[in-house]
Amino acid sequence: MQNYIGDGYEQDAYIAELKGIHSEVRFTFRPLRYDQHLRLLDGFGGLKPEQRAKRIFQTIAKKLIKWDVIDSKGHVCAINAETLSRLRPKLADPLFNIIAGIDGSDDDPEKIEDTPESMDDLDAILDGKPNLEADEKNSEAA
């Protein structure tokens, strides 16, 4: 993850299942820059709740690149304001908050982080050195 939001920067995120409310969601998005965030919030003055919601859904649709939200037939839902308006509030809120930089992503249990150990393994592989620990484990299993 980067602190600087350059042109074309994309970020992956995860929203954990909320039992009885919504399933887990993985998505890729372009973060809202601070100036965009301020303009969005400043534009809320005098708007009715339905108008504010519509503006939020349009913003999410513009920043969302892909997601794994499926419909009742098992198809990935289109990313547009109409689809977003049909999400449960407990899913729509964190989706917007992550894209707007208000909240962070939940920890994705399927994401593999580079740990110092895995980087050591990578260095060994790139340097052509055998991974002795993995070799020992494989020989014990045999």
C-alpha positions as CSV (number, residue, x, y, z in Angstrom):
1,M,0.0,0.0,0.0
2,Q,1.3,3.5,-0.9
3,N,0.8,6.8,0.9
4,Y,1.0,8.6,-2.4
5,I,-1.9,8.2,-4.8
6,G,-0.3,8.4,-8.2
7,D,-2.2,8.4,-11.5
8,G,-3.6,4.9,-12.2
9,Y,-2.8,3.6,-8.6
10,E,-5.0,0.7,-7.7
11,Q,-5.5,-1.0,-4.3
12,D,-7.0,-4.3,-3.3
13,A,-9.3,-4.4,-0.2
14,Y,-11.4,-6.9,1.7
15,I,-14.6,-6.5,3.8
16,A,-15.1,-9.4,6.2
17,E,-18.4,-11.2,6.4
18,L,-20.9,-9.8,8.8
19,K,-22.8,-12.9,9.9
20,G,-26.5,-12.6,9.0
21,I,-26.0,-9.3,7.1
22,H,-23.6,-9.8,4.2
23,S,-20.9,-12.2,2.9
24,E,-17.2,-11.2,2.5
25,V,-16.3,-8.9,-0.4
26,R,-13.0,-8.5,-2.2
27,F,-12.5,-5.6,-4.5
28,T,-10.0,-3.4,-6.3
29,F,-10.4,0.4,-6.4
30,R,-8.7,3.7,-7.1
31,P,-8.5,5.6,-3.8
32,L,-10.3,8.9,-3.5
33,R,-7.8,11.7,-3.2
34,Y,-8.1,14.2,-0.4
35,D,-9.2,17.1,-2.7
36,Q,-11.9,14.8,-4.2
37,H,-13.0,13.8,-0.7
38,L,-13.4,17.4,0.4
39,R,-15.3,18.4,-2.8
40,L,-17.6,15.4,-2.3
41,L,-18.4,16.3,1.3
42,D,-18.7,20.1,0.5
43,G,-21.2,19.3,-2.2
44,F,-23.5,17.6,0.4
45,G,-24.7,20.9,1.8
46,G,-28.4,21.3,1.2
47,L,-28.9,17.9,-0.5
48,K,-31.6,15.6,0.5
49,P,-30.6,12.1,1.9
50,E,-31.5,10.4,-1.4
51,Q,-29.3,12.9,-3.3
52,R,-26.4,12.4,-1.0
53,A,-26.8,8.6,-1.3
54,K,-26.9,8.9,-5.1
55,R,-23.7,11.0,-5.1
56,I,-21.9,8.4,-2.9
57,F,-23.0,5.5,-5.1
58,Q,-21.8,7.4,-8.2
59,T,-18.5,8.0,-6.5
60,I,-18.0,4.4,-5.5
61,A,-19.0,3.3,-9.0
62,K,-16.4,5.6,-10.5
63,K,-13.6,4.4,-8.2
64,L,-14.4,0.7,-8.1
65,I,-12.5,-1.3,-10.6
66,K,-13.7,-4.9,-9.8
67,W,-15.4,-6.8,-7.1
68,D,-16.8,-10.2,-6.3
69,V,-20.3,-9.3,-5.3
70,I,-22.7,-11.7,-7.0
71,D,-26.4,-11.6,-7.7
72,S,-29.0,-14.3,-6.9
73,K,-28.1,-16.2,-10.1
74,G,-24.4,-16.3,-9.3
75,H,-23.2,-13.6,-11.7
76,V,-20.9,-10.9,-10.7
77,C,-22.9,-7.7,-10.3
78,A,-22.3,-4.8,-12.6
79,I,-20.6,-1.8,-11.0
80,N,-22.9,1.1,-11.2
81,A,-24.9,3.4,-9.0
82,E,-28.1,1.3,-9.4
83,T,-26.4,-1.9,-8.2
84,L,-24.7,0.0,-5.3
85,S,-28.0,1.4,-4.2
86,R,-29.2,-2.2,-3.6
87,L,-26.4,-3.1,-1.2
88,R,-27.1,-3.5,2.5
89,P,-26.0,-0.4,4.4
90,K,-23.6,-2.4,6.5
91,L,-21.8,-3.3,3.3
92,A,-22.2,0.0,1.4
93,D,-20.8,2.1,4.3
94,P,-17.4,0.3,4.7
95,L,-17.1,0.1,0.9
96,F,-17.3,3.9,0.7
97,N,-15.2,4.4,3.8
98,I,-12.4,2.3,2.4
99,I,-12.4,4.0,-1.0
100,A,-12.6,7.4,0.6
101,G,-9.7,6.6,2.9
102,I,-11.7,7.0,6.1
103,D,-11.3,3.3,7.1
104,G,-8.8,0.6,6.2
105,S,-9.5,-2.8,4.7
106,D,-10.1,-5.8,6.9
107,D,-7.4,-8.3,7.0
108,D,-8.0,-10.8,4.1
109,P,-7.5,-14.3,5.4
110,E,-6.6,-15.5,1.9
111,K,-3.9,-12.8,1.2
112,I,-0.3,-14.0,1.6
113,E,1.9,-11.3,2.9
114,D,5.6,-11.3,2.3
115,T,7.2,-12.0,5.6
116,P,10.9,-11.7,6.3
117,E,11.2,-15.5,6.1
118,S,9.5,-15.7,2.7
119,M,11.8,-12.9,1.5
120,D,14.8,-14.9,2.7
121,D,13.5,-17.8,0.7
122,L,13.1,-15.6,-2.3
123,D,16.6,-14.3,-1.9
124,A,17.9,-17.9,-1.6
125,I,16.0,-18.9,-4.8
126,L,17.2,-15.9,-6.7
127,D,20.8,-16.5,-5.6
128,G,20.5,-20.2,-6.6
129,K,20.9,-21.4,-3.0
130,P,18.8,-24.4,-1.9
131,N,16.1,-24.0,0.7
132,L,17.5,-26.3,3.4
133,E,14.5,-26.0,5.7
134,A,12.0,-26.9,3.0
135,D,14.3,-29.8,1.9
136,E,14.4,-31.1,5.5
137,K,10.6,-31.0,5.8
138,N,10.2,-32.8,2.4
139,S,12.7,-35.5,3.4
140,E,10.9,-36.0,6.8
141,A,7.5,-36.4,5.0
142,A,8.9,-39.2,2.7
